[in-house]
Structure formats: structure tokens, C-alpha cells
Amino acid sequence: RKEVEQDPGPFNVPEGATVAFNCTYSNSASQSFFWYRQDCRKEPKLLMSVYSSGNEDGRFTAQLNRASQYISLLIRDSKLSDSATYLCVVNPNDYKLSFGAGTTVTVRA
Amino acid sequence: GAVVSQHPSWVICKSGTSVKIECRSLDFQATTMFWYRQFPKQSLMLMATSNEGSKATYEQGVEKDKFLINHASLTLSTLTVTSAHPEDSSFYICSARVRGYYEQYFGPGTRLTVT
């Protein structure tokens, strides 16, 4: 079983729509969780850290469910510039990160 | 803040030659740097972890004699792909973290093509 699994999508949504997707992780001892964004042929960029109480950053909301071992990301009022691959990232031990394969989101005009 | 540079951004080399990739943290001291490889439509795969002044720790299946890592200072790590083969063609990305924080900040990546 992969350490981090994501629905690859693609999620194709119109501008202004809300889109949400999850990822699951296998290591229950994982302590830190992140969403990174990766544009085509570019490096991943940190979008937000995910806190146990859930957190919001502008149009982006992340939730963590430790009991079910999943993390979610919700994007409100989607913009064309939100089109990217979103990587679910988990810290299963002291310093390493495990990456999901990514969820592709395409926002159309 | 937290800017990581990588050089070169792309390189084409002939089979059998060696290629060195540099990774620098520009505005912070990186206690740990990581090297990843990413094939098309796949997730990032960690190759090795390097701490300043000590030997790198390689992931299972990664040949340490083929992928030489040097982390000479808190701002510079290098990856040398020795005797490159076409199957080594990939997107190599470094990242860096600061002690006490889990977030990693990524360099822009190096696209290696071995002909």
C-alpha cells in the first residue's frame, strides 16, 4: 500500500466553482501534513500546512481527520490560476516527507 | 524568504559522462537537504537526505556510488550523476529544511536528458 494516496482526477471545473478532494495516508504516526502545488514541469511549492483543527488560507481550506487518516483540500471561487496538480504531503517520521502522486485540477473560463 | 536555487535548470549529456547539479539555499541555512527524482506523471521519489558535514543517507534502491552527494556547507549541496545512462533521464529536484521545521522548500529542478 502506498504511504499517501490521492484521487488523480482530473477535476475540471468552471471559474467560480468550488472543488474539493481528499488524500489518505497509511502511517498513523504521521505528525505533519501539507498541501503543495505543482505546476507543469515546475517544482512543488508549499500551499499550506494542515493543522489538526483545520485551517483556512483565503480561498483554500484544509481539514485533517486523524481517525480516518485522510486530509482534504477545498478551493472556493476557483480561478484560472488555480489550475495545477495538488500534492498531498505527509511527514511520517522526523524529517522525511511522503508525497502523493497528485490531484490535477483544471479551471476553465 | 526560503528561496532555494538549483543549477543547471536543464542539461543534456552523452551516455557515460557525469553531471553535477548544485542546490543552494539563498536566504536561510539549511540543516538538511533532500534530493528527489520525478518521472513524468509520477510522484516525487526521495533519493537521499544530506546533512551538512556528514554522509548522505540513501533510500533503498538508490546507488550511492552512482549518485554522489556532497553537503559541504549549510547553504550548498551537490548531486553528481556518474556514468549517466538514458534511464537516468529525469527531473531532479532538491529541497531544504531548517532545523525544527518540517516544511521543505524546493529548488526549481534540473531536467536531465542523457542521450
Interface residues (C-beta under 8 A of the other chain):
Chain A: V4 Q31 S32 F34 R41 K42 E43 P44 K45 L46 S49 L87 N91 Y95 K96 L97 F99 G100 A101 G102
Chain B: T32 F34 K41 Q42 S43 L44 L46 T49 F91 I93 R97 Y102 E103 Q104 Y105 F106 G107 P108 G109 R111
